[in-house]
Amino acid sequence: MKRYQMLLLLAPLCLSSCFKDEAPNAEADIERVAVNVSDPLNTFFQLSDTVQAVPYSDSTITFRVRSHADITALAPTLQLTEGATVEPASGTVHDFSKGPVVYTTTSEDGNWHRTYKMQFVPTVVTVKDSLAFTFDDYSLETTQGKYYVFHADALDADWATGNPGFNLSMGTAKPEEYPTYPNPNGHTGACAALTTRSTGAFGVMVNKRIAAGNLFLGTFDLQQALTNTLHATRFGVPFSMKPVTLKGWYNYQPGETYQDAFGKTLEGKSDHGAIYAVLYRNHDDAGNEVVLFGDNVKTSQQVVAIADLGDIGQTNGWQPFEALFLYRQNIDEETLRNMGYSLAIVFSSSNEGDKFEGAVGSTLLIDDVSIISQKQE
């Protein structure tokens, strides 16, 4: 039986249970990693950085540490799904200065395996005044090769997308048929293409009829994709500069028929794209880690500054864009040095896609994006 057919049969019973049972490799996952060191703030920027929850769709686990941190003898402790085993074993000491360590997990029944790469990246608080993203560096995801992943080389990270969630409903789609994929005809070289797609019969049943193409700095939590969609998008990566301007190039073509979340055609309404960036404090006043989601990325009291182009309309070919960061709060220099702020850059082919409204076929092309920051002396 095809995967989406099985989902159709089981979804009315229990969506969350369906998700857990049907997700590939669901019983051979690393769920959480903790690193115990004698002086954590000499190694990490924040105490909370010593622990990471690992989203299901991630196969690379990256810890960012201070530039002088000793990473030659670290023993990460791994929390696995029930019954799973891992090689090398949890708590084994490794010299991460020699590069990433590969962990292989095996499910309790021996039928599933996953490979993870764990790395500790010494991070210098940069004095550069700009970062550039070209979208020429991309590859198929490593688990099954179902969809494309873009690499944000300027930040030594990957861009996140909703492609893992789209795979739940349209698992037979080709990589270029996913909402986010590379296009060779960029402004210069290749570009990121974001297209609003239909989620098919399963999407109709669960009232999530479209999947907007999206690309953002952060992570996508597949476990939230069906039960708490707005919390599937976890926005932001730690950032050590004060951003001033978001700029780049875009090309936008809206789809023909705009529909609401119930599939009703809204005559006379046109789709729009979205381009914005948010800087926010990634810890609260009590020192607890903070992540922003789809329901509060622009409204949270943790937000320090926003650069937003508003509604992106149809263009005639490639157009430059530029948006200034408007600050709501002053920057604390010590917090900045200690990676206490996170930056989210967000692109979407349907600006109401988080509400499952938009036009199938709407396409936003993005290229040559840069963040211009205030240079630190």
Phi, psi and chi 1 to 4 in degrees:
 res  aa     phi    psi   chi1   chi2   chi3   chi4
   1 MET       -  134.6  177.7  178.0  -68.6      -
   2 LYS   -64.7  154.0  -68.6 -177.1  178.9  179.9
   3 ARG   -62.4  -44.1 -171.1  172.9  174.7 -149.1
   4 TYR   -67.4  -29.4   75.2   88.9      -      -
   5 GLN   -66.2  -40.2  -67.5  174.6  -43.7      -
   6 MET   -63.2  -41.0 -178.3   65.6   74.6      -
   7 LEU   -60.9  -40.3  -76.8  169.3      -      -
   8 LEU   -61.7  -37.6  -74.9  170.1      -      -
   9 LEU   -72.3  -36.7  -69.9  173.5      -      -
  10 LEU   -93.8  -23.2  -62.8 -179.2      -      -
  11 ALA   -56.2  -42.1      -      -      -      -
  12 PRO   -61.7  -24.3  -23.7   36.0      -      -
  13 LEU   -75.3  -48.8  -61.4  177.6      -      -
  14 CYS  -170.8  107.0 -179.6      -      -      -
  15 LEU   -62.4  -44.5  -76.9  176.0      -      -
  16 SER   -67.1  -38.3   60.6      -      -      -
  17 SER   -65.6  -41.6  173.6      -      -      -
  18 CYS   -57.3  -45.5  155.7      -      -      -
  19 PHE   -59.7  -46.2  170.3   73.8      -      -
  20 LYS   -65.7  -41.3 -177.6  175.7  179.7 -179.6
  21 ASP   -70.7  -35.3  -68.1  -17.6      -      -
  22 GLU   -91.4  -20.1  -71.8  -60.0  -49.8      -
  23 ALA   -64.9  129.8      -      -      -      -
  24 PRO   -62.3  143.4   22.8  -33.5      -      -
  25 ASN    60.7   23.0  -56.8  -41.1      -      -
  26 ALA   -64.9  -19.1      -      -      -      -
  27 GLU  -107.8   19.3  -63.4 -179.2   -4.2      -
  28 ALA  -138.8   48.8      -      -      -      -
  29 ASP  -112.0  148.7  -52.5  -32.8      -      -
  30 ILE   -87.5  119.4  -63.6  176.3      -      -
  31 GLU   -97.2  -27.5  -62.6 -179.4  -32.4      -
  32 ARG  -158.0  144.6 -167.3  176.0 -178.0   88.0
  33 VAL  -130.6  134.9 -178.9      -      -      -
  34 ALA  -127.4  143.6      -      -      -      -
  35 VAL  -125.8  120.8 -177.1      -      -      -
  36 ASN  -103.6  115.8 -175.3   21.0      -      -
  37 VAL  -127.7  157.1  -68.1      -      -      -
  38 SER   -68.0  -33.9   58.9      -      -      -
  39 ASP  -130.5   81.0 -174.4    3.1      -      -
  40 PRO   -58.9  -35.9   16.1  -28.4      -      -
  41 LEU   -77.3   -7.0  -70.6 -178.4      -      -
  42 ASN   -87.0  -15.9 -167.8   45.8      -      -
  43 THR  -106.9  -45.8  -60.4      -      -      -
  44 PHE  -107.6  163.5  -61.1   92.8      -      -
  45 PHE   -80.2  -33.6  -68.9   96.8      -      -
  46 GLN  -135.6  152.6  -54.2  -78.7  -15.8      -
  47 LEU   -59.4  -37.6  -73.4  174.6      -      -
  48 SER   -67.7  -15.3   60.1      -      -      -
  49 ASP   -70.2  -10.3  -65.5  -16.9      -      -
  50 THR   -77.2  -10.6   62.0      -      -      -
  51 VAL  -128.8  137.5  178.8      -      -      -
  52 GLN  -133.1  130.3  -88.5 -163.2   45.4      -
  53 ALA   -82.1  137.9      -      -      -      -
  54 VAL  -107.2  110.9 -177.3      -      -      -
  55 PRO   -58.7  148.4  -23.8   34.3      -      -
  56 TYR   -56.6  -37.2  170.5   78.7      -      -
  57 SER   -79.1   -8.2   55.4      -      -      -
  58 ASP   -88.3  138.7  -74.3    5.8      -      -
  59 SER  -120.6   -2.5   56.9      -      -      -
  60 THR  -117.6  128.0  -61.1      -      -      -
  61 ILE  -113.4  116.4  -56.6  167.0      -      -
  62 THR  -118.9  124.7  -59.8      -      -      -
  63 PHE  -105.0  127.6  -75.5   88.0      -      -
  64 ARG   -96.3  126.0  -62.5 -172.7 -177.1  -81.7
  65 VAL  -124.4  167.7  -64.0      -      -      -
  66 ARG   -65.2  153.7  -64.2 -176.3 -176.3  -86.5
  67 SER   -61.4  -27.9   58.2      -      -      -
  68 HIS   -96.2    4.2   60.5  -97.0      -      -
  69 ALA   -61.8  141.2      -      -      -      -
  70 ASP   -86.9  109.7 -178.9    3.0      -      -
  71 ILE  -114.8   24.6   56.3  174.6      -      -
  72 THR   -84.2  -14.0   59.4      -      -      -
  73 ALA  -149.0   73.8      -      -      -      -
  74 LEU  -111.0  145.2  -61.6  178.4      -      -
  75 ALA  -126.2   79.9      -      -      -      -
  76 PRO   -61.4  138.4  -21.5   33.7      -      -
  77 THR  -101.5  127.1  -59.0      -      -      -
  78 LEU  -108.9  132.8  -46.5  179.6      -      -
  79 GLN  -100.1  122.2  177.4 -177.9  -46.2      -
  80 LEU  -109.6  163.5  -50.6  174.8      -      -
  81 THR   -64.4  155.1   46.5      -      -      -
  82 GLU   -53.7  128.2 -175.7  176.0   -3.5      -
  83 GLY    85.7  -10.3      -      -      -      -
  84 ALA   -78.0  155.6      -      -      -      -
  85 THR  -124.3  164.0   56.9      -      -      -
  86 VAL  -141.5  145.5   63.8      -      -      -
  87 GLU  -131.9  125.2  179.5   63.1   33.3      -
  88 PRO   -65.2  160.7   24.4  -33.6      -      -
  89 ALA   -68.6  152.9      -      -      -      -
  90 SER   -57.9  136.3  173.1      -      -      -
  91 GLY    88.8   -1.9      -      -      -      -
  92 THR   -72.2  137.6  -57.2      -      -      -
  93 VAL   -80.5  134.6  176.4      -      -      -
  94 HIS  -135.4  153.4  -60.6  -76.6      -      -
  95 ASP   -96.0   97.1 -179.2   -3.2      -      -
  96 PHE   -79.7   -5.1  -74.7   92.3      -      -
  97 SER   -71.0  -17.1   68.0      -      -      -
  98 LYS   -86.5   -2.5  -64.1 -180.0  178.5  178.9
  99 GLY   123.2 -178.3      -      -      -      -
 100 PRO   -63.0  153.8  -19.1   31.7      -      -
 101 VAL  -109.9  134.7  171.3      -      -      -
 102 VAL   -95.8  126.8  174.6      -      -      -
 103 TYR  -111.1  137.4  -69.8   83.8      -      -
 104 THR  -118.9  122.4  -58.9      -      -      -
 105 THR  -101.1  151.3   58.2      -      -      -
 106 THR  -133.3  133.6  -57.5      -      -      -
 107 SER   -69.7  165.5   60.8      -      -      -
 108 GLU   -59.4  -37.8 -174.0  174.6   20.4      -
 109 ASP   -87.4   -0.7   61.3    9.6      -      -
 110 GLY    79.6    3.5      -      -      -      -
 111 ASN   -89.2  -17.6  -68.8  -28.3      -      -
 112 TRP  -122.9  142.5  -64.6  101.5      -      -
 113 HIS  -136.0  148.9  -56.7  -85.1      -      -
 114 ARG  -138.5  149.7  -74.8 -163.4   68.1  172.6
 115 THR  -117.2  129.1  -60.7      -      -      -
 116 TYR  -120.0  146.5  -68.1   84.6      -      -
 117 LYS  -113.2  122.8 -179.9  175.4   71.6  173.4
 118 MET  -112.5  132.9 -171.7 -176.8  -57.2      -
 119 GLN  -140.0  149.7   58.1 -171.8   -3.9      -
 120 PHE  -116.1  117.6  -73.4   75.5      -      -
 121 VAL  -108.7  109.6  178.7      -      -      -
 122 PRO   -62.1  128.2  -22.2   34.6      -      -
 123 THR  -119.3  121.7  -57.2      -      -      -
 124 VAL   -90.3  131.9  177.3      -      -      -
 125 VAL   -67.8  109.4  176.2      -      -      -
 126 THR   -75.2  153.2 -177.8      -      -      -
 127 VAL  -110.6    7.7  -65.9      -      -      -
 128 LYS   -64.1  149.7  -68.3 -178.7  179.3  178.8
 129 ASP  -104.6    6.4   58.9   -1.3      -      -
 130 SER  -157.6  153.7   65.4      -      -      -
 131 LEU  -129.1  140.1  -65.8  174.7      -      -
 132 ALA  -121.1  142.0      -      -      -      -
 133 PHE  -128.3  120.3  -53.4   97.1      -      -
 134 THR  -104.6  -19.6   65.1      -      -      -
 135 PHE    66.5   21.7  -52.8  104.7      -      -
 136 ASP   -87.5  -14.5  -68.8  -43.3      -      -
 137 ASP  -104.9  108.5 -172.1    6.8      -      -
 138 TYR  -150.5  162.6   52.8   84.9      -      -
 139 SER  -158.7  165.3   61.3      -      -      -
 140 LEU   -72.9  143.8  -69.7  171.7      -      -
 141 GLU   -61.4  150.1   56.0   90.0   16.9      -
 142 THR   -81.1  -18.0   57.2      -      -      -
 143 THR   -72.7  -52.8  -55.8      -      -      -
 144 GLN  -132.4   -5.0  -61.9 -178.8   78.0      -
 145 GLY    67.4   31.5      -      -      -      -
 146 LYS   -79.3  -34.8  -72.0  -82.9 -168.0  175.9
 147 TYR  -147.1  169.2   48.9   82.6      -      -
 148 TYR   -89.9  150.4  -74.1  100.8      -      -
 149 VAL  -125.7  132.9  174.7      -      -      -
 150 PHE   -97.0  139.3  -73.6   88.5      -      -
 151 HIS  -103.0  125.0  -50.3  -61.3      -      -
 152 ALA   -90.6   79.3      -      -      -      -
 153 ASP   -58.9  -33.1  -64.0  -28.4      -      -
 154 ALA   -62.5  -22.7      -      -      -      -
 155 LEU  -114.8    6.2  -68.0  172.4      -      -
 156 ASP    52.0   49.4 -166.4   24.3      -      -
 157 ALA  -148.4  179.3      -      -      -      -
 158 ASP  -112.4  145.6  -72.1  -20.8      -      -
 159 TRP   -70.1  145.3  -68.7   90.2      -      -
 160 ALA   -97.2  153.4      -      -      -      -
 161 THR  -144.0  171.3   73.7      -      -      -
 162 GLY   -88.4    8.7      -      -      -      -
 163 ASN   -54.2  -40.0  -78.1  -12.0      -      -
 164 PRO   -59.9  -35.3  -23.9   34.8      -      -
 165 GLY   -70.6  -39.1      -      -      -      -
 166 PHE   -60.7  -32.4 -175.8   75.4      -      -
 167 ASN   -62.0  -24.8 -177.2   53.5      -      -
 168 LEU   -64.6  -38.1  -70.0  175.8      -      -
 169 SER   -99.7  -26.1   59.0      -      -      -
 170 MET  -130.4   56.2  -57.3  -66.9  -76.4      -
 171 GLY   -65.6  -15.8      -      -      -      -
 172 THR   -90.6   -2.0   59.9      -      -      -
 173 ALA   -65.3  147.9      -      -      -      -
 174 LYS   -77.0  157.3  -62.1  176.5 -178.6  178.1
 175 PRO   -52.8  -38.3  -28.6   36.0      -      -
 176 GLU   -78.7   -3.9   61.4  -87.7   15.8      -
 177 GLU   -97.5    1.1  -64.9  172.2  -17.6      -
 178 TYR   -77.4  166.0  -84.5   72.7      -      -
 179 PRO   -64.1  -29.7  -26.1   36.6      -      -
 180 THR  -126.4  127.5  -54.9      -      -      -
 181 TYR  -160.7  163.2   55.7   98.0      -      -
 182 PRO   -82.4  148.9   27.3  -32.7      -      -
 183 ASN  -125.9  127.3 -176.3  -47.6      -      -
 184 PRO   -71.2  -14.4   25.9  -34.2      -      -
 185 ASN  -100.7   61.5  -58.3  -48.1      -      -
 186 GLY   -82.4 -175.6      -      -      -      -
 187 HIS   -62.8  -44.4  175.9 -111.8      -      -
 188 THR  -137.3  121.7   58.7      -      -      -
 189 GLY    68.3 -142.5      -      -      -      -
 190 ALA   -84.7  167.0      -      -      -      -
 191 CYS  -142.3  171.8   67.6      -      -      -
 192 ALA   -90.6  129.0      -      -      -      -
 193 ALA  -110.2  129.6      -      -      -      -
 194 LEU  -121.4  118.3  -72.3   57.8      -      -
 195 THR  -127.8  132.6  -62.2      -      -      -
 196 THR   -73.5  123.8  -59.2      -      -      -
 197 ARG  -115.2  155.2  -53.4  -72.1 -164.5 -172.9
 198 SER   -77.3  141.6  167.1      -      -      -
 199 THR   -96.8    9.3   53.1      -      -      -
 200 GLY    72.9 -158.7      -      -      -      -
 201 ALA   -63.6  -38.9      -      -      -      -
 202 PHE   -65.8  -38.6  179.9   65.5      -      -
 203 GLY   -62.5  -38.4      -      -      -      -
 204 VAL   -63.0  -43.0  170.7      -      -      -
 205 MET   -64.7  -38.8 -174.5 -176.0   63.4      -
 206 VAL   -97.6   10.3  -62.8      -      -      -
 207 ASN    61.7   37.9 -137.8   29.8      -      -
 208 LYS  -131.2   74.0  -65.0  174.4  172.1   61.6
 209 ARG   -76.9  -20.9  -69.7  170.5  169.3   78.6
 210 ILE  -128.5  159.9   66.5  164.3      -      -
 211 ALA  -129.8  108.6      -      -      -      -
 212 ALA   -68.9  142.9      -      -      -      -
 213 GLY   -67.1  130.3      -      -      -      -
 214 ASN  -141.9  158.4   63.0    2.9      -      -
 215 LEU  -150.6  127.5 -171.3   75.2      -      -
 216 PHE  -155.3  157.3   60.4   94.6      -      -
 217 LEU   -82.4  122.1  -69.6  179.0      -      -
 218 GLY   148.5 -148.4      -      -      -      -
 219 THR  -139.0  156.7   58.2      -      -      -
 220 PHE  -111.1  122.1 -175.5   83.8      -      -
 221 ASP   -96.1  101.3 -173.6   -8.2      -      -
 222 LEU   -63.1  -28.9 -172.2   58.5      -      -
 223 GLN   -66.3  -19.4  -66.7 -173.3    5.9      -
 224 GLN   -96.5   -2.5  -59.0  -71.5  -22.2      -
 225 ALA   -61.7  -33.0      -      -      -      -
 226 LEU  -102.0  -32.5  -73.3  177.7      -      -
 227 THR   -95.1  -28.9   57.3      -      -      -
 228 ASN  -147.9   70.9 -169.0    1.7      -      -
 229 THR   -54.6  -43.4  -52.3      -      -      -
 230 LEU   -66.6  -18.7  -69.4  176.2      -      -
 231 HIS   -95.6    3.3  -82.1 -142.8      -      -
 232 ALA   -73.5  -30.7      -      -      -      -
 233 THR   -91.2  112.0   47.5      -      -      -
 234 ARG  -106.4  105.8  -60.3  168.7   57.9   89.4
 235 PHE   -88.8  140.5  -69.0  111.7      -      -
 236 GLY   107.7  147.2      -      -      -      -
 237 VAL  -130.4  148.5  -63.5      -      -      -
 238 PRO   -55.3  141.2  -26.5   36.6      -      -
 239 PHE  -141.4  140.0 -160.9   63.3      -      -
 240 SER  -117.0   16.4   60.9      -      -      -
 241 MET  -124.8  162.7  -65.1 -178.0  -73.7      -
 242 LYS   -98.6  101.9 -178.7 -179.4  177.6  179.9
 243 PRO   -70.1  143.5   26.7  -33.8      -      -
 244 VAL  -114.3  -42.1  175.9      -      -      -
 245 THR  -140.1  138.8  -52.7      -      -      -
 246 LEU  -107.0  125.6  168.8   69.3      -      -
 247 LYS  -143.9  162.9   60.7 -169.8  -55.0 -175.9
 248 GLY   167.7 -157.1      -      -      -      -
 249 TRP  -130.3  145.2  -69.6   78.9      -      -
 250 TYR  -145.8  160.6   76.2   98.7      -      -
 251 ASN  -141.9  121.6 -175.5  -22.1      -      -
 252 TYR  -128.1  131.1 -174.2   69.2      -      -
 253 GLN  -129.8  113.9  -57.0  -60.7  -40.7      -
 254 PRO   -73.0  151.9   27.1  -33.7      -      -
 255 GLY   -70.5  169.1      -      -      -      -
 256 GLU   -76.3  -40.0  -67.3 -176.3    1.8      -
 257 THR  -121.1  116.1  -55.9      -      -      -
 258 TYR   -87.8  129.8 -168.3   99.1      -      -
 259 GLN  -126.8  148.6  -65.8 -176.1  -36.1      -
 260 ASP   -82.9 -175.0   66.1   13.7      -      -
 261 ALA   -65.6  -17.9      -      -      -      -
 262 PHE   -98.5    7.1  -57.6   98.1      -      -
 263 GLY    85.4    7.6      -      -      -      -
 264 LYS   -80.8  130.9  179.1 -177.2  177.4 -178.9
 265 THR   -72.3  129.2  -62.5      -      -      -
 266 LEU  -103.4   98.4  -58.5 -176.9      -      -
 267 GLU   -61.9  137.7  -60.9  -68.1  -14.2      -
 268 GLY    81.8   -4.4      -      -      -      -
 269 LYS   -99.6  134.4 -175.2  167.3 -176.1  177.4
 270 SER  -110.6  148.8 -179.9      -      -      -
 271 ASP   -75.8  156.5 -152.2   -4.9      -      -
 272 HIS  -138.0  150.8  -67.6   82.6      -      -
 273 GLY   -90.8  178.5      -      -      -      -
 274 ALA  -139.0  137.2      -      -      -      -
 275 ILE  -139.8  117.7  -61.5  175.1      -      -
 276 TYR  -158.2  166.0   63.0   90.6      -      -
 277 ALA  -139.0  146.1      -      -      -      -
 278 VAL  -133.5  132.4  175.5      -      -      -
 279 LEU  -109.0  129.5 -175.5   74.3      -      -
 280 TYR  -143.6  157.8   68.5   90.3      -      -
 281 ARG   -75.1  124.4  -68.3 -179.3  -69.1  116.3
 282 ASN   -93.3   13.3   55.9   33.1      -      -
 283 HIS  -141.0  146.6  -72.1   76.6      -      -
 284 ASP   -86.3 -177.0   62.4   19.4      -      -
 285 ASP   -64.9  -20.8  -67.7  -20.9      -      -
 286 ALA   -91.2    1.0      -      -      -      -
 287 GLY    89.0    7.7      -      -      -      -
 288 ASN   -81.7  142.1  -59.5  -52.4      -      -
 289 GLU   -65.0  141.3 -176.3  179.1   13.2      -
 290 VAL  -125.2  132.8  172.6      -      -      -
 291 VAL  -125.2  138.3  175.0      -      -      -
 292 LEU   -96.2  147.9  -61.2 -171.5      -      -
 293 PHE  -120.9 -176.5  -55.9  100.5      -      -
 294 GLY   -62.8  -21.6      -      -      -      -
 295 ASP   -95.3   -2.9   56.0   -2.1      -      -
 296 ASN  -146.0   12.4   68.2  -11.9      -      -
 297 VAL   -63.8  -25.5   65.5      -      -      -
 298 LYS  -106.1  -12.4  -68.4 -176.5  178.9 -179.4
 299 THR  -111.4  -13.7   59.9      -      -      -
 300 SER   -61.8  146.7  169.2      -      -      -
 301 GLN   -68.0  -12.7  -66.5 -176.0   -7.3      -
 302 GLN   -76.8  -15.4  -62.7  -69.1  119.4      -
 303 VAL   -67.5  131.2  172.2      -      -      -
 304 VAL  -101.7  -39.4  173.9      -      -      -
 305 ALA  -154.7  151.3      -      -      -      -
 306 ILE  -136.6  136.5  -65.8 -179.7      -      -
 307 ALA  -116.7  118.5      -      -      -      -
 308 ASP  -138.0  126.9 -167.6   -9.2      -      -
 309 LEU   -84.9   -2.5  -90.8   75.5      -      -
 310 GLY    72.4 -153.5      -      -      -      -
 311 ASP   -75.0  125.1  -66.4  -18.3      -      -
 312 ILE   -91.6  117.8  -58.3  -60.4      -      -
 313 GLY   -99.0 -179.1      -      -      -      -
 314 GLN   -61.4  142.1 -176.2  172.1    1.2      -
 315 THR  -121.3  164.7   63.7      -      -      -
 316 ASN  -107.0   81.4 -177.9   16.7      -      -
 317 GLY    84.6 -163.8      -      -      -      -
 318 TRP   -72.1  137.2  -74.7   96.3      -      -
 319 GLN  -130.5  140.2  -60.4  -70.1  -32.2      -
 320 PRO   -75.8  152.1   28.5  -33.7      -      -
 321 PHE  -134.3  154.2   68.8   82.3      -      -
 322 GLU  -155.2  130.8 -177.5  172.2  -31.0      -
 323 ALA  -137.7  132.5      -      -      -      -
 324 LEU   -83.1  145.2  -65.1  176.6      -      -
 325 PHE   -76.6  122.9  -80.3   84.1      -      -
 326 LEU   -98.7  118.2  -58.2 -179.8      -      -
 327 TYR   -90.2  132.2  -82.4   78.9      -      -
 328 ARG   -96.9  -23.2  -57.9  174.7  177.8  178.3
 329 GLN  -138.3  159.1  -55.7  174.4   24.0      -
 330 ASN   -77.2  150.7  -66.7  -33.9      -      -
 331 ILE   -82.2  134.2  -71.0  -73.1      -      -
 332 ASP   -93.2  117.0 -178.3   87.0      -      -
 333 GLU   -62.5  -38.6  -64.1  -63.5  -27.4      -
 334 GLU   -66.9  -42.1 -177.6  177.7   -2.3      -
 335 THR   -62.0  -39.1  -58.2      -      -      -
 336 LEU   -62.8  -44.9 -168.4   66.2      -      -
 337 ARG   -62.7  -30.0  -73.1 -167.7  -64.7  -89.1
 338 ASN   -96.6   23.9  -71.4  -47.4      -      -
 339 MET    56.4   36.1  -63.5  -74.2 -169.1      -
 340 GLY   -84.7    3.5      -      -      -      -
 341 TYR  -118.9  150.7  -65.3   95.9      -      -
 342 SER  -122.5  147.7  -72.9      -      -      -
 343 LEU  -114.3  130.9  175.8   70.8      -      -
 344 ALA  -117.8  127.3      -      -      -      -
 345 ILE  -112.5  130.0  -54.5  174.8      -      -
 346 VAL  -130.7  132.8 -176.4      -      -      -
 347 PHE  -128.4  141.4  -53.1  101.7      -      -
 348 SER  -148.0  142.8  176.9      -      -      -
 349 SER   -79.9  -14.6   59.1      -      -      -
 350 SER  -138.7  115.4  -66.9      -      -      -
 351 ASN   -70.1  -14.0   63.9  -10.3      -      -
 352 GLU  -107.9   19.9  -60.8  -71.4  -16.5      -
 353 GLY   -62.7  -27.8      -      -      -      -
 354 ASP   -67.1  -18.5   57.1  -18.9      -      -
 355 LYS  -100.2    6.3  -58.0  174.9 -176.4  176.3
 356 PHE    62.8   35.2  -58.6   98.7      -      -
 357 GLU  -115.1  143.0  -66.0 -171.9    4.3      -
 358 GLY   155.3 -170.1      -      -      -      -
 359 ALA  -119.1  123.2      -      -      -      -
 360 VAL   -58.9  133.3  170.8      -      -      -
 361 GLY   100.3  -14.0      -      -      -      -
 362 SER   -57.8  131.1  -66.9      -      -      -
 363 THR  -132.6  126.6  -61.9      -      -      -
 364 LEU  -114.9  119.8  174.8   65.0      -      -
 365 LEU   -99.4  135.0  -55.3 -178.0      -      -
 366 ILE  -128.1  136.5  -67.3  -67.2      -      -
 367 ASP  -156.4  158.9 -155.2    1.2      -      -
 368 ASP    47.7   54.2  -64.2  -27.9      -      -
 369 VAL   -88.7  141.7  172.0      -      -      -
 370 SER  -141.8  152.4   60.1      -      -      -
 371 ILE  -111.9  118.3  -69.5  -74.9      -      -
 372 ILE   -96.5  124.5  -50.2  -60.0      -      -
 373 SER  -119.2  161.3  -62.7      -      -      -
 374 GLN   -73.2  123.5  177.6  177.9  -56.1      -
 375 LYS   -68.6  134.3 -168.2  168.0 -175.8  177.7
 376 GLN   -91.0  134.9  -59.3  174.9   53.6      -
 377 GLU   -92.6      -  -58.1  -62.6  -23.9      -
